[in-house]
Amino acid sequence: MDPALGPPEAMAEKRDELTPMMAQYHDLCARYDDAIVLFQVGDFYETFCGAAERTARLLEIALTSREDSTGEYPMAGIPIDNAESYIEELLEAGYRVAVADQVEEPGETSGVVERAVTRVITPGTLTEDELLASDDNNFVAAIASDPGSSPGENDLALALLDVSTGDFLATSSTSRESIADEIGRFDPAEAVVGPDAPADLFPEDCMVTPYNQSAFDRGRAGEKLSAYFRNPDALLASDVEIRACGALLFYAEYVRGGAHEGERGETNDGDANESGDGPGPAEGDDNRLEYLTHLTRYDPREYLLLDAVALRSLELFEPRAVHGRDDATLVGVLDETASALGGRKLRDWLRRPLLEPDRIEARLDAVEELTSAVQTRERLHDRLREVYDLERLIGRISRERANARDLRSLRDTLAVVPEVRDELANANCDRLQRLYEGLDPLTDVRELIEDAIVSDPPIEITEGDIIAEGYDADLDDLRGTARDGKQWIDDLEERERERTGIDSLKVGYNSVHGYYIEVTNPNLESVPENYQRRQTLKNSERFVTSELKEREDQIVGAEERADEREYELFCEVRREIADEVERVQGIAEALATLDALVSLATAAAQYDYCRPEILERDGERTLEIEGGRHPVVERTQESFVPNDARFSRDRRLAVITGPNMSGKSTYMRQVAQIVLLAQVGSFVPASAARLTPVDRIFTRVGASDDIAGGRSTFMVEMDELATILEEADERSLVLLDEVGRGTSTADGMAIAQAITEHLHDAVGATTLFATHHHPLTELADDLADAFTLHFEVDQQDGEVVFHHEIAPGAATGSYGVEVATAAGVPDSVVDRARTLVADADDELETSDETETGAETDERPALASDENAASTATADGGDVPTDVAAELRALDLAHLTPVEALTELDRLKRLLEE
């Protein structure tokens, strides 16, 4: 076991002999043995023993020691005021952190100060702004498996919760691949896994915890859900979904801190659970997450499906290195949102594009109206910039972690709502009208905050100056007493100077001795008899009087009672606002939706996008794009060449050829991105677009390997192709780029041909297939619904000139050697390659002239052994023609100089043999 986790062995052996404080630490470590316990001692969080040694190394802090009657223990601590930055480092190192705070004041107890874990911080349950890496959702997931399902048909349920915002989602499927796709779509930072549930569905950067089996019990999970939502059986589709959601709620309450009996594998009757792995469920209402008011159950088939491969290939959220910019993503282009709320909503829309034309058209209507109403759109954007992150704000308020500034931020946001409503008062489309009606200004909440909280409060909520004057009569009286006392003291200096004749007499205050009267040494003879000496300094003496002490007691007492009263009032106000959580969340949803729509309209106007025409799903499959542009690439280049795309029932599969760098991959991606944007409800980068919504986008674009998983580039490619061939149908859009290049030319051509035939004959998906296997263009001529496209190039003075324009037909060559020249491959390698290609072409021509054969109606065996006939080399020897084919298919632009030399050497040896 990790020595940083669990009770320290050095303490466990003598638990009964430990000092009370160290016994506290030992017991908390035993209770939270899946986390590093940060133990408050004064102004520091301390760790001891193995945890101290580990944190000292990770955080690069001093390792000291603590010695008591039972021994000497390594110790390392971090300042509480700067704890978040250190906690972030521990999380990045793969640890959970249990924060054990002092829960009583040292002066209120005669023994050791009581401490308790007030929160468990994990990657998926962050709520602190300092720890949340972005405004995007930060999900923790739970996955459950139905133990009653037959082998191969297990029902799997996935629950997702953003603890910072209250977003709570659930879905289920009998397909592992479908659940894996949803995990890729939402990218949770952490997951809790039920018994028999597959933990291998989560990516390596997701913290996975086998969770206590009792949390996934159907009865207990149902009870937990019932405590939050009425009739969960009607809300969710199956028992396995209830188990996943209930377990996730148990875990969310556990990390909130203050776990109860049963958390470490004990059921209600005290018997041990069948599994003690991981933390377990907490009972009671102390940890209830009051701001969880909505649970959304969805079917993945309700949205355009995008797996993790498609999300990466289409550059939705992560840029490709080729662009050289962190913001070179689809969301980076579209995100003109003014608030964190709108940014999250836009990302959610991109993750889950719509399928139903009516829903898509409703968004498009709103985007079109906002695009046309320039001044309204700009005013809305300006108003929305003043909106705070209400979802996280109301979450902090409900968790009782909000300060007075948070309440003022809520007030400032609510003050904007009437202005936003005014801008929407004359909206024409239904979507904007419904947003207008749903924008409740929460006047009562805003006025409560205005009346109760000062306009510029301090961060601390226990030190006063947060409650407005006139809000509470008792508080005003206490403040008046303190003010009167301070005024009496302010006047005391002048009175005492007149009474004593000491012009240098001063009245002052410090935190140690309180109020005092200071007299310099030369004037000590004039000090009255009622002065009582309090402190002697080098050049003066400090005194008090009985009346001054009485006034001081009045002031200090009034101020202390005022601070206590302010804190009580603040908590009351905060609780009253927390009771309105659903109304606040309703406003947050409306503002987020409006901000996302304004963002789409801003991008449409700024980048000259057009409104796509959305066809009915049950009609003829159509995809027509005029003057289409890649939304990301056009933002990173000075100019961009638009291209058309036309697909229909009898034009479903395009075989695209052309040299490297001509634009094949960019073209395929832009077609898919235009389809995706249209189904998001966005305008698209084109002159015109007309399409039938697709159910799923599959991509096999770009080369990658999985070194950690032991899979080569070719194996990764084959895995992704297997998924496409098994799951694609006529409602899918498929992008294939250079399939088969990770193996020999002959094998690659055979695989590419077989895949092309299968997609055409059996799948029927709209397919874009970019290839350097030029014989595939002959196959396209033989397939009824296939056609060829190519990117035209010219040669000028031996160099390739790219026009980036797509045209019908096949390319006349790959121009691999010329592209290699442009890429900087050494001249000696390029010259040798030119010679080999020329020799091979000459011999192929000779071979073609001598070949005879009968015509056949069968499709050509483009990559079969029949093409391995011999031909003659320039020196008169025989060589298989597949060597010449390999030369022609060499993709030099994707080879390093060393790889190119190695390949040429291999081919040379083959020729010499």
N, C-alpha and C positions, 0 to 999 in steps of 0.2 A: 504493500500500500504506500502511496505517496506520503513521505514523512511530514509534509506540510498539512495533511488532512487528518482529522480525527483527534482523539485525546492523546497528548504526548506520552510516549512510553515511560519516560523518566518520571512523570507524575502519576501514571496509572498504577505503578507498583506500590505507591504510598499515598493513595487517594485520601485515606482517613487521617493522614498526618499533615496534609497541606494546610497552609494558612487559608483563612476564609476567602480571600481574594483569588488566590491561585486555584482553590477548589471550584470557585465560580467559573474560572477560565476552563478548567478541565471538563466540567460538566457541559458547558456550552459547546466545546469542541466535540464532545461525545454525541451531543444532540444534533449538531450540524456537521456531521463528519464527511459531508460531500463538499465542504466549503472551507476556505481560509477564514478564520474568525478574527475580526478586528475588534479588539477589546479596549473600550475607552478607559483610560486612566488620566484624569484631568483634561488637559488640552491635547492629548495625543491618543491615537489608536495604536495599541501595542500588540505584538505577537511574541510568542515564546517558543523555545525549543526548536523542533524541526521546522515549524512554520516561520520562526524568526530567521533561521539560516536561509531558508528558501526566499523569503521576501527581501532580505538584505541583498541577496545576489540579483534577484530580478529587478528590484527598484533602485539598486545602487545606493543604498542607505547604510548608515553605520550599524554594525552588529555589536551590541554591548551585552551586559548580563545583569541579572537581578539575583540577589542572594538573600535567602531567609533561613529560618531554622531548619528547613528540610533540604536545603541544598542550593546550588547555584545553577541558574537557567539562562541560556542564551535569550536575548531580547532585542527586538528591533521595532521601531515605532515611526509613525508618520503624523504630521500635524493635522488636526481635524479641519482647520481652516482651508487646507489645500489637499484634502483627502481624495477628491474626485479624480485628479490627474493620476494619482498612484493606483486607485482602484481600476482605472481604465487600463493601465499596464498589466495588472493582474488578470483582467478579463482577456486581454489580448494574448496572454500566456496560457489561456485555457482553463483558468480557475473561476469558480464561483466565490463570492465574497459575502460572508455573514457579518453584518455590522451590529456589534453589541454595545449599546449606549447605556450610560448611567441614567436610570429612570427615577432617581430621587436625588434631592440636593444633599451634598455631604453634610451640611449643617443640620439636617433634619433627622439624622440617625446617629446613634451612639456606636454602632458597629460598622461593618463593611457596607459600602454603598451598593445598593441593589443594581444589577445590570441585566439587560434582556436584549435579545436579538430583535431589533425593530424593523429590519428589512434584510432580505437576501438578494444580492445583486447578481444577475446572470445576464449573458449576452442577449437573450430573447425577452427579458422582462424589464428593460431599462425604462426609467421614467424621468431621470434627471437630464435637463437640457445639456449639462456639461458632458454627459456621457453619450448621448444620442448623436451619432455621426452626421445625420442629415435630417431634413424634414420629412423624408420618406418613411413609410411604415416600417416598423421593426417587429416582426412576428415571432412568436413562439408557437410551435406546433405540437399536436399530440396525434399519434396514430394508433388505431386499435384494429384488431383482427377478430372476425367472428369465429369463435371456436367451434361452432356447429356446422360450418360450411364443409363441403366435401373437398378433397384434395384438388388443387388446381382451380378451385372456384371460390376461394376465400373472399368474403366481403371485407373490404378495407375501408375504414373511415378516417378522414383527415379533418382535424379541427385547427383553426388558426386564430390567434388572439394577439392584437397589439395592445399591450397593457397601458401604453402611454396615451392612446386615443380612445380605447374601448371598442375598436373594430373587431367583430367576432364572426367568423365564417365557419361553415361546415359543409362537407361533401362526402360522397362515398362512391365506391365502384368495385366491381369484381375483378378489375384489371389492375395489376401492379403498374403497368405502363401509364395508365390514366392518372393514378395517384402520383407517380413520379413526375408526370407532366405538371400537375398542380403544384407540387413542391418546387419544381423549377420556375414556375410562373411567379410564385410569391416569395421564394428565396428566404425561408425562415432562418433566423440566426441561431435558433435553439429548438430542440425537439425532445419531448418525453415520449417514451415508447412503451406500449403495453405488452403484456405477455403474448408471445407467439407472433408479434407484429414485426414486419421487416424493417430493421434499422438501416439496412444498406441502401434504402431509397434516398437517403439524405446525402448531400454533398459533403466533402471532407471538411469544409470550413464551418459546418453547422455542428454545434455542441449537442451531442446525443446522450440522453440519460435514460437507462432502463428504469421505469417508474414502478412504484409499489403496486402490486397486483390489486390490492383492495380498492385503490382509486378507480380502477376500471371495472369494478363490480357493477353489474347492471342496476341493482337496487340502490346502491349508494350513489352512483352517478346520477340516476334519475332524481333522487332526493335533492342532490346538490343543484341540479338544473331547476328543479321546481322552486327552490329558494330564490331564484333569479327571474324565471320566466313562467308564466302561466301555461299549463298544459304542454310540456315539452314533447309529449308523444305526438301531438298534432303539428308541432313546429318542425320536428325532424322526421326523417323518412324511415329510420330503422333503429334497432337496439344498438347496433355497433356505432352509429353516429352519436347516440346518447352516451355511450360509454366513453367515446373519445372526448366529447364536449365536457362531460362531468369531470373526467380526470384532469382536463386542462384547467378547469375552474379550481379544483383542489390544489393544483400546482401553483396557480396564480395567487391563491390565498396563502399558500405556504411561503412563497418568496416575499410576501408582504411583511412577514415577521410575526412573532408572537404565537408560534404554532402551539397546538394543544395536544392533549393526550391522544394517542393513536397515530401520531405523525411518523413514528419510526417503525411501522410494521405492526401496530396493535389495532385490532378491531374494537368495536364498541364494547364487546363483552370481555376484553382483555386478552383474548387468545391471540397467539402469533398468527400473522398472515402466512399464506402459502409462500409468498416471496417477500424477502426483506430487502430487495435491491432498491437502492435509491430512496429519496425522501418520499414520504407518504402523505395522505390527506389530513388536513386539520379540521377539527370540528368547531362549531360555534359561529357567532356572527361578528366577532371582533375584527376579522380580516375581510369581511365582505366588501366587494368592489361595487360600491353603490352606483358608479357611473356606467356599469355594464347594463344597458337597457335594451339592446337589440342583438339578436342572434339571427344571422342571415344564412339560411340553408340554400345552396345552389347546386345545380347540375352542371358539370363541366361542359356538357353538350349545349348549354344555353349560350355559350360564347364561342367566338373563334378560338380554336385551340392553338396554342403556341407552346411548344416544349422548350426546354433550356437551350437546345441546339439552335432552334429558330430565333429565340430571343437574342442569342449572341450573334448569329449570322446576319440578322437584320439590323443590328446595331441600335436596338431600342434604348438600352441603358448603358451599355459598355462600348467605348470607342474601339475601333481597330487601329493598331499602331500605325498603319499606313497613312492615316490622316494627320498624325502628329499633334492632335489637339484633344484635350480632355472633354471638351464640350461637343465633339464631333459625333453626336448621337442623335437619334430621332427625337428623343425627349429634349435634348439640348436645343434643337431647332425650333420645336413647337412651344417650349416653356417660356411664355411671356407672362406667367402668372404673377400676381402682385402679393400673394400671401402664401404661407406654408400650407394652409388648407387647400388652396387651389392647386398647388404643386402636387400634393398627394393625390388629389382627385384625378388630375391629368394622368399621372402615372398609373393609377388604377384603370382608367379607360384604355390606356395603351396595353396593359397586361391582359385586359379582357374586352377586346373589340366585340361589337354586337353582331347578331345574326339576322334578327327580324327587321325587315325593311321599314316598318312603321316606327320603330324605336330609332333607327338610324336617321330617318327623315325628320323626326322631331328635333334631334340635335342639329341637323343640317339647317332646318328652318331658323333656329335660334342663331346659329353662326352666320347665316346669310343676313339676317336682320341686323346683327351687331356689326357685320362687315360694312354694310351700307350706311349705318348711322355712326359716322366717324366721331362726331363730337360727343354723342352719348357714350360710345365705347371708351373714349379717352377719359371722360369724366368718371365713368365707372372704375376704370383702372386706377385713377388717382385716389378715389375713395377707398378702394379695396387695399391699397397700400397701407392704410391705417388699421387694417384688421389684424389682430393678433391670432395666434394659433389656439382657437377656442376649444378644440377637441382635447389638446393636452392641458390647456388651462383649466377646464372644468374637471379633468381627471385629477389634477393636483388639488383642486378645491375639495373634491369628494374624498380624496385620500388624506385630507387635513394637512397637506404639505404646502399649501399656497400661503404666500405672505401678503402684506397689504398692497405691495406694488402689483401683484398678480390681480387683485381685485380691481385696482384702478385700470389695469390693462383691459379687463373685462368691461369696465364702464366705458373706456374710450372706444372699444369696438362697438358696443351697443349704441353709442352716440352717433356712429356712422350709419347705422341701419336705416333711419328715416331718410337720409340723403340718398341712399341706394334705392330705396323704395320709390322715391320721387323720380329717379331716372327711369324706372321701369313702369311708371304709371300708365304710359301710353303705348306699351308694347303690343305688338300685333299677334305674334305667334303664340301658340298654346304653351310652349315650354317656358317662355319668359313670363307669361301671365301667371302661371302656377308658381313660379319663383316669387313674383310680386306678392301673391296671396300668402305664401308661406313664410315671408320675412316678418316674424313677430318681433317688434322692437323691444320687448321686455322692459317697458317703461318702469314698472314697479321695481325691477331688479336694479336698473340704472339709477333710479332715484334713491334707493336704499344705499347704494355705494356712495353716491354723491353726498348724502346726508351724514353718513357714518364715517367715511374715510377721508383723511386730509388729502389734498391734491398731489402732494409730493412726499409720500411717507418714506421712512427709512426701511432698510431690508429687514432688520430685526423686529420681531413682533412682541418681544417681552420687555422692551426697554422704553416704552411710551412713545408719545408724539405720533400716534397713528389714528386716533379717533378724533373726529372733528369737534370743535367747540359747539356747544348747544345740543349735541346729540343725546347726552345723558346728564341729568341734573346732579346725580351723586358725584359723577366724575368732575363736573364743573365745580362743585363745592370743594372737592379735594384739591383741584388745581388752584382754586381761589385761596385756600389756606396756605398752600405752598408759596403762591405769589406774594401774599400779604407778608408771610414770614421773611421772604427774601427781600422785600421792600424795606421791612423793619431793619434788616441787617445792612442793606445799602445805606440807610439813613444813620446807622449806628456810628459809622466812622466819623461823620461830621459832628455828631452830638458828643462823642468822646473826646475829640480834639478840643472842642469848646470847653468841656468840663475839666479836662486835665491840663490844657495849655500845651500839649505835645503836638506840634504841627506835623511831625513825621509819623505819627501813629497811623497804622494801616489795619484794616480788617480783611482777612483772607480766608482761603479754604483749601484743604487738600484731602485726598481720599483716606489717609491714615488717621489724622487727628481731627478732621472736621473743621468747623469754623474756629477762628482764633483772632486775637488782637495782638499785633506785633509792635513792640517798642524797641528802639535802638538803645544800645548800652549807655550812651551819654544821658539819656532821659529816664533811666530806671528809677532815679530818686523821686520822680513825679508820679510814679504809678500808684493809683488808689489802692486802699486796703482790700476792696472787694475783688480785686484781680487775683485769679488763681493761676500759678505758673503751670504751663502745659509742656513747653519744649524750650530748650536752651540751644541757641545757635552761636556761631562765632562772634557776630557783631550785634546780636539782638536777642530778645527773649519773647516768647509767645505766651499769651495768657488767655484765660476764658473767665466768664462771669456766670453766675448761676442763671441769670436771665438769658444769656446767650446760649447756654446749653439747653435751656427749656425751649427756646425758639428753634434751635437746631433739631431737637427731637420732634417738634411739630412739623418742621419742613421735611425731614427725612421720612417721618411716618406718613405724612400726606403724600409724598412722592412715591413711596413704596406702595401704599394702598392705591394710588392713582394708576401706577403701572399694572398692578394686579387687576384693577377694574378694567383698564383698557384691554388687557389680554382676554378677560372674560367676554367683554363686548365684541371684540374682534372675532373670537371663536363663535359667538352667537350669530354674527353677521355671516360668517363663512358657512356655518351650517344651514342658515336660511337660504343662502344662494345655492348650496349643494342640493337642497330639496327641489330646485328648479332644473336639475340636470337634463331632463328630457327636452325641455324648452330650449335650453342653451344648445344642446346637440342638434335640435331641429334647425336653429339659425345657422349653426356651423355647416350643416349639410347644404343648406340653400346658398350660403356665401361661397362655399367650395365649388359647387356646381356652376354658379355664375362666373366665378373667377376662371374656371377651366374653359367655359364657353367664350369668355372675352379673350382669353389667351389664343384659342383656336382662330377666332376672328382676326386678332391682331396679326398672327402669322400669315393668314390668308391674304390680308390686305398688303402686308409688308413684302411678301414674296411672290405675289401675283399667282395665287392658287385659284383653281376653279371649283365650282360645285359639281360633284359627281352625280350621275344619274343612277339610282339604285333600282334594279329590276327585282321582280318577285322571285323568291327562292325556288318555287315549283315550276318556273318557266324554263325556257331553253337556256343552257349555260352559255353566258356571253362575257367576254372581257375585251373591251375596246378602249384604247388609250391613244389620244392624239397629242403629240408633242410632250410626251412624258419626260420628267426630269428626276434625278436622284435627289431627294430633299436634303441629304447630308452632304454629298459630294459637291453639289452646286454652291453650298455655303463656304466651302473650303477652297474653291477655285475662282479665278477671275472670270472665266466663261465656261459654259456647259452646252453641249450639243443635245437638243431634245430628240427623242425617238418615239416612234409609234409602236403599238402592240395590238394585235388583233387575233383573238381566239374565239372559237365558236364550236358548235357540236361536231362539225366536220373539219375543224382546224384546232386540234387539241394538243398536239405534241410538236414542239419546235426544236429541231436540231440546229444548234448555233455554232458556227465555226468562225475562225479568225485568229490572228496571231495574239500572243500575249501582249497585254497593255492596250489592246484595241478597244476594250470596253465590255467584254462579254459578262463578266461577273457583276460589274456595275449595273448593266442593263437588267440582268435577272433580279438583282436586289431591288432596283427601283420599281419594277413591276409589282413585286411582292409588297413593297412599302406603300405604294399607291393604293393597292387593294386594302391593306391594313388600315391606312388612314381613312379611307372611305368608310370602312365599317366601324371605325371609332366615332364617326360623325363629323369628320374634319373635311375641309376643302383639300384638294390634292394638287401637287405640282405638275400640272398638265394644261394643255389648251382645252381639252375636253376628255371626259371619262364616262364610260357606261359599263356597268358590270352587275353580274349576279353575285350576291354574297357567297363566299366560300366558307366551308365548315372548319378547315384546317390548312395551315401552311407548313409544308415540310421543306427542309433545306439540307442539302449535302453540298456545302460550299466551303472551300478553303481546306487546307491540310492541317491536321493536328494529331498529336499522339497522346497517349495516357501512360507516361513512364511509371507513375506510382502504381497504376493498375496492371502493369505488365502488358499493355496493348500497344502494338505498333500503329503507325499512321494508317496502314492498310486495314488493320483489324478494326480500328475505330470507324473507318469508312464503311466497312462491311456491316458492322453493327447498326450504324445509322441507316444504311440501305435496307437492311432486313426489316427495321421498324417501318420504313416508308412502304415497302412492298406488302407488308402484312396489314397495315392500317389505313393506307390511302384508299380513297374511292373517287367516284366521279365528281364529288363536291369538293375535292381537295385541290390545292395549288402546290405543285412540286417543283423545286429548283434543284438541279443536279449540275455540278461543275467538275469537269475533269474526272469523272468516275473511272476507276481502274488504273490510275497512274501510279499507284503504290506497288505494282507488281510488274511482271514482264509485259512487254508490249503485246505479245500474243494472248496472254491471259487477260490483260486489261481490255483488249478489243473484244474478246469473247464475252466477258462480263458485261461490258457496255452494250453489246448487241442484245444479249439476253434480257437485260433490264429494259432496254428500249422496247423490245417486243412485248414484254410482260405489261409494262405501263400502258401500251397502246391497246393490247388485246384484252387484258384481264381487268385492269384497274380503271382506265378511262379518265384519269385525272388530267386537268390542265397542267401541262408539263413544259418546262424550259430546260433543255439539256445542252449545256455547253461542252464542247469536246474538241480535242486535237486528233481524234481518230477519224480522219476524213472519210474512210470507207463507210462510216455510219450515214453519211449523206446519201449514199446509194441505197441504204436500207430505208431511209425516209421516203425515197421515191417509191418504194415498194409497199409502204404502209398507207392505207386509205386516208387516215385522219392526221397524218404527219406531214410536216413541211420543213423546209430548210431556210435558215437565215444566216447572214454573215456580216461581218464588219469589214468594210472596204479599207484598203491601204494602198499607198503608192510607194514606189521606190524612186528616189532621187539621189543620184550620185552614190549609189550603193547603200543608202540609208533608207529606213522605213519611215514613211510619213503617215501618221494615224489621222483619220478623219472622224472616227468615233460615230459614224453613221451606219445604221443597220439597213440591210437591203435583202431582198429575196435571193434565194440560191445559196450555193456553197462557196466557201472561200477557195481561191486557187492555190493556196499554200499556207504553211504555218509561219514561214519567215523566221524560224527559230534561230538560225545563225545570225540573221540581221539584228534580231532583238538581243541576242547575246552580245553582239558588238556594242549596241547602245547601252547595255548593262555594264559594260566594262570588263568583259571576259578577255584575258590576255590574247594579243594578236596571234601568237603562235598556235594557241588552241583553236581559235576561230578559223585560221587558214587551213589547219589540218581538217577541221570539220567540213569546210567548203569542199576540199578535195575528195573526202570520203563520200559526201552527199552527191557530188557530181559523178563520181565513179559508179555509185550505186544506181543513180538515175539512168546512166548510159546502159548499164547491164539490164535494168528493168525493161528499158525500151527494146533491147535485143530479145529479151525473154518474151515480151508481149508479142513481138512479130512472129515468133516461132510457135506460140501456143495456139492450139486448135481445140475445139470442143463444141458440143451440141448445145443449143439454147434450151433453157428449162424454165418452167413457170414457178419453180420453188425459189424462196428467198435465198440470196447468196450467203454462203458460209464464210462470212467476212474474216473471221479469225480462226478458221479451221486449219488442220494439218494439210489440206489440199493446196494451200498457198505456200507450202514449204518446198516448192520445186526448186531445182538448182538453176543457177545462172552463172555466167562466166565473168571473171574479174578481168581487169585490164591486162594482167600478166598471164592470162590464159587459164587460170585455175577455176575450179568450180566452188561455189559458195551458196548456201541456202539463201533464198530471197528474203526470209524473215529477218536476216541481219540488216539488209537494206531497209526493210520496213521499220526496224528498231531505230536506225539512223534517222529516218524521216520523222519519226515520232518523238525524237529526243526533245524534251522541254528545257532547253538550255537556260531560259530566263528564271527557272526555279532551281537551277543547280549552282552550287558554289564553284569557283574555279577548280578547287581540288576534286570535287565530285565530277565535274566535267572531264578532267584529265583521267580520272579513274575509269569512267565510262568509256571514253575513247580508247584507252589502253585495252580494256576488255574486248571491245569490238575489233580492235586491230589484231589481237591474238586470235580471235575467231577467224578473221580473214586469212591470217597467216597459216592457220591449221588447215 
